[in-house]
């Protein structure tokens, strides 16, 4: 029967005392409890194994000879499911087993004769607990490093920055078991340069007026936008110190972990748990270094591929994605659709309210597209006020539904300027690529890249013609072009489809 007892001292260690003598259990438990240990009791081998399977135990003080099961048998069974619990065998008969042979054969840490008295017992207890701490430290360090190695490929996978930040926060919070945490960056995604030259695009000045923006959060930080909203001044100071010094800062019930690439600071992670152990701090550094590189890569990727005004892909990258999706549609023998949109009377907004209001209209249109399309769809800014959306594995009915959603959201979107308000309105053209009808014997290997490029251009041209027809008919409507068939393959040596 296991029993937890109280002590004025707290060592943080749990000892399981196993003996078939109630008197010995009572006396020895009191001795160990006065040392600040939590003591669990068992009167037999089977009872002790049940406790060991269900509770965390640092040290097992085990009587060698018991009626139902010997201490040697208990250890043999224990090692089948737990190699880490440290074991000190106790005996009242010095001649039962040669101690050195037992230590070697059973992988135990000590052999104590009860006749040697309480001081010797406490000495062996200290030895066993120190061994337990070392073994657990090595095991946790190995687990932590394996955890970091396992999640690192996922961190460096190309993915939206917001998804990456939330994933990083969940993983790093898991290292300490923090329930409330956030990941914050400097305004506009900037970084803080500790020393040396400033890297354009990732450097901001960290002064007293700079407020860190929360980009991912868990627990009671989830609804906050900035660090100043949710932390007391003393904890804000630790967060700022982590950024300024580039070192983990540990306070009362909190840790601030800088995200650093070389001398450039990317951001900081706040956890509502103190990283007291040197091992934990070291793991936080290792993970944070990996995370910071992944964040910087994602920032560079978005800087190169996303239009900063609208949040959708820039034209050059969008065209590359279109060619990729054309090739994927061919290999899967599935339909795909392309949607092109143009804001009606956009010139009037610019002429009436100025280009800043025009920029607001473009940004609002980008938000409409990101809201209306599905996760697999790809939106891009094709130029000026013209946008395009790739819809993989989508037929006529599917593209019609997306187009209606976009028109509905656009018609309810307003842009406010001094003394004026504009309701957005747009025209949409739809193009559809039907599944091909080629047999495997008809398909050349490899298919020339120029073939997919030419098909993408044909689909874009047909969709653009449909957009022109929608605008010519008065705007604010959708026009769907006739479906496009896959062209013949080019003759050998030719760069264009025949």
FENBEL-V661859 format. One record per backbone hydrogen bond with DSSP energy under -1.0 kcal/mol. NH is the residue of the N-H (numbers start at 1). CO is the residue of the C=O. If there is no record, write none. Layout:
# FENBEL-V661859
nh:NH co:CO
nh:NH co:CO
This chain:
# FENBEL-V661859
nh:11 co:36
nh:15 co:38
nh:16 co:59
nh:17 co:40
nh:18 co:61
nh:19 co:42
nh:25 co:21
nh:26 co:22
nh:27 co:23
nh:28 co:24
nh:29 co:25
nh:30 co:26
nh:31 co:27
nh:32 co:28
nh:33 co:29
nh:34 co:30
nh:36 co:33
nh:37 co:32
nh:38 co:13
nh:40 co:15
nh:42 co:17
nh:48 co:44
nh:49 co:45
nh:50 co:46
nh:51 co:47
nh:52 co:48
nh:53 co:49
nh:55 co:51
nh:58 co:14
nh:59 co:14
nh:60 co:86
nh:61 co:16
nh:62 co:88
nh:63 co:18
nh:64 co:90
nh:71 co:64
nh:74 co:70
nh:75 co:71
nh:76 co:72
nh:77 co:73
nh:78 co:74
nh:79 co:75
nh:80 co:77
nh:81 co:78
nh:82 co:78
nh:86 co:58
nh:88 co:60
nh:89 co:110
nh:90 co:62
nh:91 co:112
nh:96 co:93
nh:102 co:98
nh:103 co:99
nh:104 co:100
nh:105 co:101
nh:106 co:102
nh:109 co:87
nh:110 co:87
nh:112 co:89
nh:114 co:91
nh:116 co:113
nh:117 co:114
nh:121 co:117
nh:122 co:118
nh:123 co:119
nh:124 co:120
nh:125 co:121
nh:126 co:122
nh:127 co:123
nh:128 co:124
nh:129 co:125
nh:130 co:126
nh:131 co:127
nh:132 co:128
nh:133 co:129
nh:134 co:130
nh:135 co:131
nh:136 co:132
nh:137 co:133
nh:138 co:134
nh:139 co:135
nh:140 co:136
nh:141 co:137
nh:142 co:138
nh:143 co:139
nh:144 co:140
nh:145 co:141
nh:146 co:142
nh:147 co:143
nh:148 co:144
nh:149 co:145
nh:150 co:146
nh:151 co:147
nh:152 co:148
nh:155 co:151
nh:156 co:152
nh:164 co:160
nh:165 co:161
nh:166 co:162
nh:167 co:163
nh:168 co:164
nh:169 co:165
nh:170 co:166
nh:171 co:167
nh:172 co:168
nh:173 co:169
nh:174 co:170
nh:177 co:173
nh:178 co:173
nh:182 co:270
nh:183 co:216
nh:184 co:268
nh:185 co:213
nh:189 co:186
nh:190 co:187
nh:192 co:265
nh:194 co:263
nh:202 co:199
nh:204 co:191
nh:210 co:207
nh:213 co:185
nh:214 co:225
nh:215 co:183
nh:216 co:183
nh:218 co:181
nh:221 co:218
nh:222 co:219
nh:224 co:221
nh:227 co:212
nh:230 co:227
nh:231 co:227
nh:236 co:232
nh:237 co:233
nh:238 co:234
nh:239 co:235
nh:240 co:236
nh:241 co:237
nh:242 co:238
nh:243 co:239
nh:244 co:240
nh:245 co:241
nh:246 co:242
nh:249 co:256
nh:251 co:254
nh:254 co:251
nh:255 co:271
nh:256 co:249
nh:257 co:269
nh:259 co:267
nh:261 co:264
nh:264 co:261
nh:265 co:192
nh:266 co:259
nh:267 co:259
nh:268 co:184
nh:269 co:257
nh:270 co:182
nh:271 co:255
nh:272 co:180
nh:276 co:274
nh:281 co:277
nh:282 co:278
nh:283 co:279
nh:284 co:280
nh:285 co:281
nh:286 co:282
nh:287 co:283
nh:288 co:284
nh:289 co:285
nh:290 co:286
nh:291 co:287
nh:292 co:288
nh:293 co:289
nh:294 co:290
nh:295 co:291
nh:296 co:292
nh:297 co:293
nh:298 co:294
nh:299 co:295
nh:300 co:296
nh:301 co:297
nh:302 co:298
nh:303 co:299
nh:304 co:300
nh:305 co:301
nh:306 co:302
nh:307 co:312
nh:311 co:307
nh:313 co:379
nh:314 co:305
nh:318 co:314
nh:319 co:315
nh:320 co:316
nh:321 co:317
nh:322 co:318
nh:323 co:319
nh:324 co:320
nh:325 co:321
nh:326 co:322
nh:327 co:323
nh:328 co:324
nh:329 co:325
nh:330 co:326
nh:331 co:327
nh:332 co:328
nh:334 co:329
nh:336 co:433
nh:337 co:391
nh:338 co:431
nh:339 co:389
nh:340 co:429
nh:341 co:387
nh:342 co:427
nh:343 co:385
nh:344 co:425
nh:349 co:345
nh:350 co:346
nh:351 co:347
nh:352 co:348
nh:353 co:349
nh:354 co:350
nh:358 co:354
nh:359 co:355
nh:360 co:356
nh:361 co:357
nh:362 co:358
nh:363 co:359
nh:364 co:360
nh:365 co:361
nh:366 co:362
nh:367 co:363
nh:368 co:364
nh:369 co:365
nh:370 co:366
nh:371 co:367
nh:372 co:368
nh:373 co:369
nh:377 co:374
nh:378 co:390
nh:380 co:388
nh:381 co:313
nh:382 co:386
nh:383 co:386
nh:386 co:383
nh:387 co:341
nh:388 co:380
nh:389 co:339
nh:390 co:378
nh:391 co:337
nh:399 co:395
nh:400 co:396
nh:401 co:397
nh:402 co:398
nh:403 co:399
nh:404 co:400
nh:405 co:401
nh:406 co:402
nh:407 co:403
nh:408 co:404
nh:409 co:405
nh:410 co:406
nh:411 co:407
nh:413 co:410
nh:415 co:422
nh:417 co:420
nh:420 co:417
nh:422 co:415
nh:424 co:413
nh:427 co:342
nh:428 co:477
nh:429 co:340
nh:430 co:479
nh:431 co:338
nh:433 co:336
nh:434 co:484
nh:442 co:439
nh:451 co:448
nh:453 co:449
nh:454 co:450
nh:455 co:451
nh:456 co:452
nh:457 co:453
nh:458 co:454
nh:459 co:455
nh:460 co:456
nh:461 co:457
nh:462 co:458
nh:463 co:459
nh:464 co:460
nh:465 co:461
nh:466 co:462
nh:467 co:463
nh:468 co:464
nh:469 co:465
nh:470 co:466
nh:471 co:467
nh:472 co:468
nh:473 co:469
nh:474 co:471
nh:475 co:470
nh:479 co:428
nh:481 co:430
nh:484 co:432
nh:494 co:491
